[in-house]
Amino acid sequence: PADIDWLLLHQANQRLLDAVADRLKIPSERVISNMAKHGNTSAASIPIALDEAVRAGHVKAGDVIASSGFGAGLTWGAAIFEWG
């Protein structure tokens, strides 16, 4: 977790984001969340949240982002990538 600058998850609900961050020992200020603004935007939640974080100047070139999404039928995907 010290190598991760940001945690970016499917924005299903804030309780889930908080639980994952807690389990991974990532402080809440390093969790990208737009739940309060938009709620669950389904499959678009990760790209919307990332776009907003970049436009706000939070995510910068060289930042490492851990991302994970999930959906119906127990489908999921995850990636760790460097932005920029």
GISUL-V933667 format. One record per backbone hydrogen bond with DSSP energy under -0.5 kcal/mol. CO is the residue of the C=O (numbers start at 1). NH is the residue of the N-H. If there is no record, write none. Layout:
BEGIN
[[CO & NH] [CO & NH]]
END
This chain:
BEGIN
[[1 & 4] [3 & 5] [6 & 8] [6 & 66] [7 & 9] [7 & 32] [8 & 68] [10 & 12] [13 & 17] [14 & 18] [15 & 19] [16 & 20] [17 & 21] [18 & 22] [19 & 23] [20 & 24] [21 & 25] [21 & 26] [22 & 25] [25 & 27] [27 & 30] [28 & 31] [30 & 7] [30 & 32] [31 & 33] [32 & 9] [34 & 38] [34 & 39] [35 & 39] [39 & 41] [41 & 44] [42 & 45] [44 & 48] [45 & 49] [46 & 50] [47 & 51] [48 & 52] [49 & 53] [50 & 54] [51 & 55] [52 & 56] [53 & 58] [53 & 59] [54 & 57] [60 & 63] [63 & 65] [63 & 83] [64 & 5] [64 & 6] [65 & 67] [65 & 81] [66 & 8] [67 & 79] [68 & 10] [69 & 77] [71 & 74] [71 & 75] [72 & 75] [75 & 71] [77 & 69] [79 & 67] [81 & 65] [81 & 83] [83 & 62]]
END
